Amino acid sequence: MHRRNMLTAALAGIGGLFAAATAARQAQAAPDKSKVVYHLCDLDKVSFVLGNIRNHFAGMGGPDKVSIALVVHGPALKAFHAASASRDLAQSVGVFAKSGLELNACGNTMRAQKVTLADLLPGFIKADQGGVVRIAELQSMTYVYLRP
């Protein structure tokens, strides 16, 4: 009787190992898309952060492998005013917007700077409740927070 229990336990253990291996293979075959939110409020870091985002897309294998959101508030939003944005910045933002980068402009900052979405480079959406609230919302949706 004792041997039968040992054999049953061994078979159950082997079955558990096969189930774990199958689950691991399925997890590798269909990994979740990474999600990242970049926080930008410093005007002097605009180019640096956009470079990070470009490198992030490239390092992950493109926009179909990672979802990236950029939340801009404070002085940094001035760089994205259409009337004063550099040509290079406007071009980069356009490419990013077409690639799926979610561009969020802080509603509070927009009111303080007296701008509307029409005054910003194309592709921005308004974070009505504010930039930091939008960041918290994204984090609650499992976005990883980065503030370069």
C-alpha positions in Angstrom: 0.0 0.0 0.0 2.8 2.4 0.9 4.4 1.9 -2.6 1.1 2.7 -4.3 0.9 6.0 -2.4 4.5 6.9 -3.4 3.8 6.1 -7.1 0.6 8.2 -7.0 2.5 11.1 -5.4 5.3 10.8 -8.0 2.9 10.8 -10.9 1.1 13.8 -9.4 4.4 15.7 -9.1 5.4 14.9 -12.7 1.9 16.1 -13.9 2.4 19.4 -11.9 5.8 19.9 -13.6 4.3 19.4 -17.0 1.5 21.9 -16.2 4.0 24.5 -14.9 6.2 24.0 -18.0 3.2 24.5 -20.3 2.1 27.6 -18.5 5.7 29.1 -18.7 5.8 28.4 -22.5 2.4 30.1 -23.0 3.6 33.1 -21.0 6.7 33.4 -23.2 4.6 33.0 -26.4 2.2 35.8 -25.5 3.9 38.4 -23.2 1.8 41.4 -22.2 2.6 44.6 -24.0 4.8 46.8 -21.8 3.2 50.1 -20.7 5.2 53.2 -19.7 4.4 56.7 -18.8 7.0 59.5 -19.1 6.6 62.5 -16.8 7.9 65.8 -18.3 7.7 69.1 -16.6 11.2 70.6 -17.0 11.6 72.8 -20.2 15.3 72.0 -20.4 14.6 68.2 -20.5 12.3 68.2 -23.5 14.8 67.0 -26.0 16.3 64.5 -23.6 12.9 62.9 -22.8 12.0 62.7 -26.5 15.3 61.0 -27.1 14.5 58.6 -24.3 11.2 57.8 -25.8 12.7 57.3 -29.3 15.3 54.9 -27.7 12.6 53.2 -25.7 10.5 52.4 -28.8 13.7 51.2 -30.7 14.9 49.1 -27.7 11.5 47.3 -27.3 11.2 46.6 -31.0 8.7 49.3 -32.0 5.4 50.8 -31.0 3.6 47.4 -31.4 5.7 46.0 -28.5 5.2 48.9 -26.0 2.6 51.5 -25.1 4.1 54.8 -24.2 2.3 57.8 -22.8 3.9 61.2 -22.3 2.4 63.6 -19.8 3.5 67.2 -20.1 2.9 69.9 -17.6 4.4 73.0 -16.1 7.1 74.9 -18.0 7.8 72.0 -20.4 4.4 72.5 -22.1 5.7 75.8 -23.6 8.0 73.8 -25.9 4.9 72.2 -27.5 3.1 75.4 -28.4 2.7 75.2 -32.1 3.5 78.9 -32.7 6.9 78.7 -31.0 7.9 75.0 -31.4 11.1 74.2 -33.3 10.8 72.5 -36.6 12.7 69.5 -35.3 10.5 69.2 -32.3 7.3 69.5 -34.3 8.5 66.8 -36.7 9.5 64.4 -33.8 6.1 64.9 -32.1 4.3 64.2 -35.4 6.2 61.0 -36.0 5.6 59.9 -32.4 1.9 60.7 -32.6 1.6 58.6 -35.7 3.5 55.8 -34.0 1.0 55.7 -31.2 2.6 57.8 -28.5 -0.2 59.1 -26.2 0.5 62.8 -25.8 -1.1 64.3 -22.7 -1.2 68.0 -21.9 -2.1 69.1 -18.4 -5.4 70.9 -18.3 -4.3 73.1 -15.4 -1.1 74.1 -17.2 -3.1 74.8 -20.3 -5.3 77.2 -18.4 -2.3 78.9 -16.7 -0.6 79.4 -20.1 -3.9 80.4 -21.7 -3.6 77.8 -24.5 -6.1 75.3 -26.0 -5.4 72.0 -27.8 -5.5 74.0 -31.1 -2.5 76.0 -29.8 -0.4 72.9 -29.2 1.3 70.6 -31.7 -1.1 68.1 -33.3 -1.7 64.9 -31.4 -2.1 66.1 -27.9 -5.1 65.3 -25.7 -6.1 67.3 -22.7 -5.7 65.8 -19.2 -8.7 67.6 -17.8 -8.0 66.8 -14.2 -4.4 67.6 -14.5 -1.1 66.0 -15.5 -0.3 64.4 -12.1 -3.8 62.9 -11.9 -3.4 61.5 -15.4 0.0 59.9 -14.4 -1.7 58.3 -11.3 -4.5 57.0 -13.6 -2.0 55.4 -15.9 -0.1 53.9 -13.0 -3.3 52.3 -11.8 -3.5 50.7 -15.2 -0.1 49.1 -14.7 2.0 51.7 -16.6 5.5 52.0 -15.3 6.4 55.5 -14.2 9.6 57.2 -15.6 10.7 60.7 -14.9 14.1 61.2 -16.6 
